[in-house]
Amino acid sequence: RLRQVEGIKCQFDNFHTLLNNTEELENLNKMVTMYHYKKKEAPKESELQEMDNDMNRYINSRIELEGIILSAMESKEDIAKLERSNSEMGNISEQINTIDSKVMEMNSTINELYEL
């Protein structure tokens, strides 16, 4: 949807001559202003790519930590390793939740633009 929103152009050079200061012109001006304001709030492709990269890194870290935990559980040794892994897993979970929240906010903004 972001690509569709970015492709929408909201410029009408001569619409004022067609509507001659009518209520429709005022409403159209408000919609154009609102659209431009909302579009500035929309996420950039680079932000989305950065979040995708972060998410992939966190997923890989989680997989590595699971391997550490499983190997430590098999040998019944290295409690410190398990404690570190648990702490890191908590941090990764927080980062994933943060990314999820940002994505939900961005979806809302993109949907509003798409519906305008």
C-alpha positions in Angstrom: 0.0 0.0 0.0 2.9 2.4 0.7 4.0 2.2 -2.9 0.4 2.9 -4.0 0.2 5.9 -1.7 3.5 7.2 -2.9 2.3 7.0 -6.5 -0.8 9.1 -5.8 -0.3 12.7 -6.9 -2.4 15.3 -5.2 -2.0 18.4 -7.4 -4.7 20.2 -9.3 -3.4 23.4 -10.9 -6.6 24.8 -12.3 -9.3 23.2 -10.2 -10.1 26.6 -8.6 -11.3 27.9 -12.0 -13.6 25.0 -12.3 -15.2 25.3 -8.9 -15.2 29.1 -8.5 -14.8 29.3 -4.8 -17.6 27.0 -3.9 -17.9 24.8 -0.9 -16.5 21.9 -2.9 -13.3 23.9 -3.5 -13.0 24.6 0.2 -13.5 20.9 0.9 -11.0 19.9 -1.8 -8.4 22.3 -0.4 -8.9 20.8 3.1 -8.5 17.3 1.7 -5.4 18.2 -0.2 -3.8 19.9 2.8 -4.7 16.9 5.0 -3.4 14.4 2.5 0.0 16.3 2.2 0.2 16.5 6.0 -0.5 12.8 6.4 1.8 11.8 3.6 4.7 13.5 5.4 3.9 11.3 8.4 4.0 8.1 6.3 7.0 5.8 6.7 9.8 6.0 4.3 11.0 2.9 2.4 14.3 3.1 4.1 12.6 3.0 7.6 10.7 -0.1 6.6 13.9 -1.8 5.2 15.8 -1.0 8.4 13.0 -2.5 10.5 13.0 -5.6 8.3 16.8 -5.9 8.7 16.5 -5.5 12.5 13.7 -8.1 12.6 15.8 -10.6 10.6 18.8 -10.0 12.9 16.7 -10.6 16.0 15.2 -13.8 14.5 18.7 -15.1 13.8 19.8 -14.2 17.3 16.8 -16.0 18.8 17.6 -19.1 16.8 21.3 -19.0 18.0 20.2 -18.5 21.6 17.8 -21.5 21.3 20.8 -23.6 20.1 22.8 -22.4 23.1 20.0 -23.2 25.5 19.4 -26.7 24.0 23.1 -27.6 24.1 23.4 -26.4 27.7 20.3 -28.3 28.8 21.7 -31.5 27.3 24.9 -31.3 29.2 23.3 -29.9 32.4 26.2 -27.5 32.6 26.9 -23.8 32.1 24.0 -22.2 34.1 25.6 -18.8 33.5 25.3 -19.3 29.7 21.6 -20.1 30.2 21.1 -17.0 32.3 22.8 -14.8 29.7 20.7 -16.4 27.0 17.5 -15.8 29.0 18.5 -12.1 29.4 19.3 -11.7 25.7 16.1 -13.4 24.7 14.2 -10.9 26.8 16.0 -8.0 25.1 15.3 -9.5 21.7 11.6 -9.9 22.6 11.4 -6.2 23.6 13.0 -5.1 20.4 10.6 -7.2 18.3 7.6 -5.8 20.2 9.0 -2.3 19.6 9.2 -3.0 15.9 5.7 -4.5 15.9 4.3 -1.3 17.5 6.0 0.9 15.0 4.7 -1.2 12.1 1.1 -1.0 13.5 1.4 2.8 13.7 2.7 3.0 10.2 0.0 0.7 8.9 -2.6 3.1 10.4 -1.0 6.1 8.6 -0.7 4.3 5.3 -4.3 3.1 5.5 -5.5 6.6 6.2 -3.6 8.0 3.2 -4.9 5.1 1.0 -8.5 5.9 2.0 -8.2 9.6 1.3 
